[in-house]
């Protein structure tokens, strides 16, 4: 199955009944990308990525690992949008719940990233 450039915007657009959660999802992903780009040059080279571990020496990681948060968010958005596109003939309520779950997962990722940024700022 090949996609043409003209068909790409249709694939990115979710069905009409789940546009709101996916708009939030796009905004959260964009916010995560911008946050990492802005704070990457302002924070120290080592950040407490694993701040919940017991040993302080094991909590630290290079700041490049902060790019993991927007990457996971983007992956979740693309994967869940593909699942919604594939299963859009299923029950609309189920698809809406799945779409809002995408937003909740991304909000949790954003909170974790902002906590790490606040710890080192």
N, C-alpha and C positions, 0 to 999 in steps of 0.2 A: 504494500500500500504506500503510494507516494503522495506527498503533500505538495501542492503548488503554493507559491507565494500569495496568490490571490485568495486561497482558501484558509490561510493562517489566521486572520482575524476571526473567522467563524469558529475555528477550533478553540481559540483562546476565550471566546465569550461563553459564559455558562448559560444554561436555560433561564428563561425569564423569571421563574419562581425562586431562583437561588442567586440572583444577581447581587443582592445586598450583602450576603455574607462573603461572597468572593470579592466584592469591592473592598470590604474591610480587610480581607486577606491580602489583596494586592497592596493596600496602604501600609499594613503592618510589615510586609516584606520589604517594601520600599523604605520604610522608616528604619528597619534593622540595617539595611545596606548603607543608608546614609549615616546612621549612628556609628557604625564600625568605621566607615571612611573618615568621619570627622574626628573621632576619638583615637584613631590608630596612631596619629602623629603626636598626640598630646599626652598619652599615658606612658608609663614606664615599660621597659622591654619584657618584663615578666609580670604576669597577672595571676591572681588567685582563681583560676578557672574551676578548680575542684575544691571550693571553699568549704564544703561539707565533710571533707575527709578529716580524720582525727590527727594525723601527723602533719604538722605545718610544712615540712619539706616536700610532702607529696601534693600539696595544694597548688603549687605553682606550675605555670606552663608559659611558653612563649606567647606574646601577644598576637601572633599570627593565627592562633587557634580561635580568636574571637570571630574570624570569618566563618567559623563553623555554624554559628547561629543564623545568619542570613542564608547560608547554603541549605541548611535543614529546612528553614521556612520556605524557601523557594521550591525545594524538592517536594515538600508536603503540599504546597499549592498546586504544583503541576500534577502530582500524582492524584490528588483528590479531585481536581478538575477533570482529569482523564476518567476517573471512576464515575463521576457524575455524568459526564458526556456519554459514557458507555451504557450506563444504567438509567437513563432519563425516563424510560417508560415505566419504571417501577413506581411505587407509591410516592407521591410528592412530599408527604410529611416525612417519610424516612430519608429522602434525599435532602430535605431542609435540615433535619437534625444532623445528618452527616456533614453538611456544609457548615453549620454553626459549630460543630465539633472541631473543624479545621481552624476556625477563628480562635476558639478557646486554646487549642494547642499552641497556636502562634502567639497568643497573648502571654502564655506561660514562658515561651522562649524569650519574648521581649522583656518580661520581668526579670528573668535570670540574667540576661545581658546587661540590663540597666543596673542590677544589683552589683554585678562585677565592676561595671564602670564607676559606680558610686564608691565602691570600696577603694579603688585605686586613685580616684580623683581627689 
